[in-house]
Amino acid sequence: MRTIRIVLLIAFLPHAVHAAGFELDEQDVELMGTAFAGRAAAATNASVIYFNPAAMAGLKKGWNYNAGIHALIIDGAFKDGGSTSAAGTPMEGATRDNGGENGIVPNLYLSRSFGDRWVAGIGLNVPFGLSTEWSKSSTVRYFATNSEITVININPAASFRINKQWSIGAGVSIQYLEATLENQIDFGTIGFGNMIPGLLPQQNDGGFKVSGDNWGFGWTAGALFEINEGNRIGFSFRSAVVHTINGRATYDVPEEAAPIVGATGAFVDTDAEVRLTLPSKVILSGYHKVHDTWAVVWDVAWTEWSRVETLKITYANPNQPTTIQDFSWRDSWRVSVGGIWELSDRWTFRMGVAWDQSPVPDSTRGPRLADNDRIWLALGVSYEISEKAVLHFSYFHLFIDPTSIDITDEAAGNLRGRVNAEVDAFSLGITGTF
């Protein structure tokens, strides 16, 4: 398992997040051109292994492959709006910071038909990812510095064509998750409150880090209804995956704060456990060819983000109190529509727009994920290199609503400010048969 983990982490290095919550929608370059409208009904390349396994029945006979890479440019500028420490004093430190992390998100799929009815395939992708990095000298530091979550999904699947109109499919999600959360600790305020000489609020910072990994399992299923040759509707469901992350919590305690450790027995390196449930998802999509050279696509998706209720970290050290952070996320919706134009025998143009609802309520929004509703605007173009290979290029821009943060933590204080974020993505991929 350790060898598999190392290979996967070298191949898949997501350092960004921009779909609702910490989901990554970039699972196919071609479909990105329509803002992923029609993804469960596409049946044009092997990425349907992930979006709707039933749609594999509509692929060309033989082997189908899909490889893509997405480069993300993320800006997430924070401006402090009067934060205070746990002692009630004004928060010291840089009042402006940028926690956005650029990154690369790849995907790879392969399928093969067996006779006229059966198709099997496997996908390798990154459906969830989070990476934000705030300065250890900014006013954000006691709430978050480094936050990283990487989820790699191995997805074998199969489809069966029942008749000319109906196909069904199912698959398994084998997920590897690795997470790291870091923040600074105001040992000065802790020591000052306990009358330990030499310790003053915000003058004796230390560090906290918890990291771990886990393998989890889920499943996916779908159906495809082909009304006629140019019209089809797809439906898919992806189950939730429960991850119990076993790892290690470590502390960087300044020398002058050592009496706190001796008095409490806390802030000592220890094993830790974090429980995180990745949400289930339902997708309903349509593809409608309204002319010989153009088609309309649409998509409605629901994600069960309400499973993310709290972040709970339990420690093997009995003197270290359990960390509980309220999330209270809500289920979210995503709606998209797009168009596909065949400009010539070799060139195809796509465009799409989407509204993506954030699951994060104002009351619990923090700097680890300053998420908000967003609008997608996407463009794409494909060029047929040969009868067996098509090159795809796509671009999108996210218009994200300005995001306010106003949260309070007993140990960290009150963080108040505003995040202005935007995302651009450039994607290159190739699909084909052999």
Solvent accessible surface area in square Angstrom, and as a share of the most:
residue,aa,sasa,rsa
1,M,147,0.66
2,R,163,0.59
3,T,101,0.59
4,I,80,0.40
5,R,53,0.19
6,I,85,0.43
7,V,88,0.51
8,L,12,0.06
9,L,37,0.19
10,I,124,0.63
11,A,56,0.43
12,F,9,0.04
13,L,89,0.44
14,P,4,0.03
15,H,69,0.31
16,A,0,0.00
17,V,19,0.11
18,H,4,0.02
19,A,2,0.01
20,A,6,0.04
21,G,0,0.00
22,F,8,0.03
23,E,12,0.05
24,L,2,0.01
25,D,6,0.03
26,E,0,0.00
27,Q,1,0.00
28,D,1,0.00
29,V,2,0.01
30,E,15,0.07
31,L,13,0.07
32,M,0,0.00
33,G,0,0.00
34,T,2,0.01
35,A,0,0.00
36,F,0,0.00
37,A,1,0.01
38,G,1,0.01
39,R,2,0.01
40,A,0,0.00
41,A,0,0.00
42,A,7,0.05
43,A,13,0.10
44,T,71,0.42
45,N,5,0.03
46,A,0,0.00
47,S,0,0.00
48,V,1,0.00
49,I,0,0.00
50,Y,20,0.08
51,F,5,0.02
52,N,0,0.00
53,P,0,0.00
54,A,0,0.00
55,A,0,0.00
56,M,0,0.00
57,A,9,0.07
58,G,33,0.32
59,L,16,0.08
60,K,133,0.56
61,K,118,0.50
62,G,27,0.26
63,W,87,0.31
64,N,10,0.05
65,Y,51,0.19
66,N,2,0.01
67,A,33,0.26
68,G,10,0.10
69,I,85,0.43
70,H,0,0.00
71,A,39,0.30
72,L,3,0.02
73,I,93,0.47
74,I,26,0.13
75,D,57,0.29
76,G,8,0.07
77,A,40,0.31
78,F,4,0.02
79,K,106,0.45
80,D,25,0.13
81,G,47,0.45
82,G,42,0.41
83,S,5,0.03
84,T,42,0.24
85,S,4,0.03
86,A,40,0.31
87,A,49,0.38
88,G,55,0.53
89,T,57,0.33
90,P,104,0.65
91,M,17,0.07
92,E,88,0.39
93,G,40,0.38
94,A,49,0.38
95,T,72,0.42
96,R,161,0.59
97,D,29,0.15
98,N,69,0.36
99,G,2,0.02
100,G,21,0.20
101,E,59,0.26
102,N,90,0.46
103,G,11,0.11
104,I,72,0.36
105,V,0,0.00
106,P,21,0.13
107,N,4,0.02
108,L,90,0.45
109,Y,1,0.00
110,L,62,0.31
111,S,1,0.01
112,R,104,0.38
113,S,17,0.11
114,F,99,0.41
115,G,58,0.56
116,D,113,0.59
117,R,123,0.45
118,W,135,0.47
119,V,12,0.07
120,A,40,0.31
121,G,13,0.13
122,I,81,0.41
123,G,1,0.01
124,L,42,0.21
125,N,1,0.00
126,V,0,0.00
127,P,2,0.01
128,F,14,0.06
129,G,0,0.00
130,L,10,0.05
131,S,6,0.04
132,T,16,0.09
133,E,75,0.34
134,W,8,0.03
135,S,46,0.30
136,K,123,0.52
137,S,71,0.46
138,S,0,0.00
139,T,0,0.00
140,V,0,0.00
141,R,11,0.04
142,Y,11,0.04
143,F,24,0.10
144,A,0,0.00
145,T,3,0.02
146,N,18,0.09
147,S,0,0.00
148,E,57,0.26
149,I,17,0.08
150,T,18,0.11
151,V,0,0.00
152,I,1,0.00
153,N,0,0.00
154,I,36,0.18
155,N,1,0.00
156,P,47,0.29
157,A,9,0.07
158,A,37,0.29
159,S,1,0.01
160,F,49,0.20
161,R,50,0.18
162,I,73,0.37
163,N,73,0.38
164,K,181,0.77
165,Q,76,0.34
166,W,113,0.40
167,S,0,0.00
168,I,81,0.41
169,G,10,0.10
170,A,57,0.44
171,G,9,0.08
172,V,70,0.40
173,S,1,0.01
174,I,48,0.24
175,Q,5,0.02
176,Y,2,0.01
177,L,0,0.00
178,E,53,0.24
179,A,13,0.10
180,T,23,0.14
181,L,18,0.09
182,E,35,0.16
183,N,25,0.13
184,Q,25,0.11
185,I,25,0.13
186,D,5,0.03
187,F,0,0.00
188,G,0,0.00
189,T,24,0.14
190,I,52,0.26
191,G,0,0.00
192,F,113,0.47
193,G,62,0.60
194,N,97,0.50
195,M,175,0.78
196,I,31,0.16
197,P,121,0.76
198,G,67,0.64
199,L,3,0.01
200,L,96,0.48
201,P,27,0.17
202,Q,14,0.06
203,Q,104,0.46
204,N,16,0.08
205,D,45,0.23
206,G,3,0.03
207,G,12,0.12
208,F,24,0.10
209,K,84,0.36
210,V,6,0.04
211,S,37,0.24
212,G,13,0.12
213,D,42,0.22
214,N,30,0.16
215,W,56,0.20
216,G,3,0.03
217,F,131,0.55
218,G,10,0.10
219,W,134,0.47
220,T,2,0.01
221,A,32,0.25
222,G,10,0.10
223,A,25,0.20
224,L,0,0.00
225,F,55,0.23
226,E,37,0.17
227,I,73,0.37
228,N,82,0.42
229,E,172,0.77
230,G,14,0.13
231,N,34,0.18
232,R,29,0.11
233,I,56,0.28
234,G,0,0.00
235,F,93,0.39
236,S,5,0.03
237,F,55,0.23
238,R,25,0.09
239,S,12,0.08
240,A,21,0.17
241,V,4,0.02
242,V,64,0.37
243,H,0,0.00
244,T,42,0.24
245,I,7,0.03
246,N,91,0.46
247,G,22,0.21
248,R,111,0.40
249,A,0,0.00
250,T,48,0.28
251,Y,28,0.11
252,D,98,0.51
253,V,42,0.24
254,P,26,0.16
255,E,156,0.70
256,E,81,0.36
257,A,0,0.00
258,A,54,0.42
259,P,70,0.44
260,I,4,0.02
261,V,35,0.20
262,G,70,0.68
263,A,86,0.67
264,T,72,0.42
265,G,24,0.23
266,A,5,0.04
267,F,34,0.14
268,V,69,0.40
269,D,68,0.35
270,T,9,0.05
271,D,77,0.40
272,A,7,0.06
273,E,75,0.34
274,V,15,0.09
275,R,142,0.52
276,L,21,0.10
277,T,20,0.12
278,L,1,0.01
279,P,7,0.04
280,S,5,0.03
281,K,21,0.09
282,V,40,0.23
283,I,11,0.06
284,L,74,0.37
285,S,0,0.00
286,G,0,0.00
287,Y,28,0.11
288,H,44,0.20
289,K,77,0.33
290,V,81,0.47
291,H,99,0.44
292,D,117,0.60
293,T,60,0.35
294,W,94,0.33
295,A,2,0.02
296,V,50,0.28
297,V,4,0.03
298,W,66,0.23
299,D,0,0.00
300,V,48,0.28
301,A,2,0.01
302,W,66,0.23
303,T,7,0.04
304,E,40,0.18
305,W,0,0.00
306,S,42,0.27
307,R,109,0.40
308,V,5,0.03
309,E,111,0.50
310,T,61,0.35
311,L,20,0.10
312,K,96,0.41
313,I,4,0.02
314,T,48,0.28
315,Y,28,0.11
316,A,70,0.54
317,N,22,0.11
318,P,126,0.79
319,N,82,0.42
320,Q,23,0.10
321,P,95,0.60
322,T,61,0.35
323,T,55,0.32
324,I,112,0.57
325,Q,65,0.29
326,D,77,0.40
327,F,35,0.14
328,S,56,0.36
329,W,18,0.06
330,R,109,0.40
331,D,49,0.25
332,S,5,0.03
333,W,122,0.43
334,R,8,0.03
335,V,68,0.39
336,S,3,0.02
337,V,71,0.41
338,G,10,0.10
339,G,7,0.07
340,I,30,0.15
341,W,86,0.30
342,E,76,0.34
343,L,116,0.58
344,S,58,0.38
345,D,140,0.73
346,R,118,0.43
347,W,117,0.41
348,T,24,0.14
349,F,66,0.27
350,R,19,0.07
351,M,76,0.34
352,G,3,0.03
353,V,63,0.36
354,A,3,0.02
355,W,99,0.35
356,D,4,0.02
357,Q,41,0.18
358,S,1,0.00
359,P,0,0.00
360,V,3,0.01
361,P,22,0.14
362,D,103,0.53
363,S,86,0.56
364,T,17,0.10
365,R,8,0.03
366,G,8,0.07
367,P,4,0.03
368,R,32,0.12
369,L,23,0.11
370,A,22,0.17
371,D,6,0.03
372,N,23,0.12
373,D,36,0.19
374,R,8,0.03
375,I,70,0.36
376,W,0,0.00
377,L,78,0.39
378,A,0,0.00
379,L,74,0.37
380,G,4,0.04
381,V,45,0.26
382,S,4,0.03
383,Y,70,0.27
384,E,57,0.26
385,I,80,0.41
386,S,50,0.32
387,E,152,0.68
388,K,124,0.52
389,A,16,0.13
390,V,39,0.22
391,L,70,0.35
392,H,6,0.03
393,F,90,0.38
394,S,2,0.01
395,Y,58,0.22
396,F,0,0.00
397,H,30,0.13
398,L,0,0.00
399,F,108,0.45
400,I,27,0.14
401,D,70,0.36
402,P,70,0.44
403,T,2,0.01
404,S,58,0.38
405,I,1,0.01
406,D,81,0.42
407,I,22,0.11
408,T,107,0.62
409,D,65,0.34
410,E,170,0.76
411,A,74,0.57
412,A,8,0.06
413,G,5,0.05
414,N,18,0.09
415,L,0,0.00
416,R,98,0.36
417,G,10,0.10
418,R,112,0.41
419,V,6,0.04
420,N,77,0.39
421,A,27,0.21
422,E,81,0.36
423,V,2,0.01
424,D,31,0.16
425,A,0,0.00
426,F,88,0.37
427,S,2,0.01
428,L,93,0.46
429,G,6,0.05
430,I,55,0.28
431,T,11,0.07
432,G,12,0.12
433,T,22,0.13
434,F,128,0.53
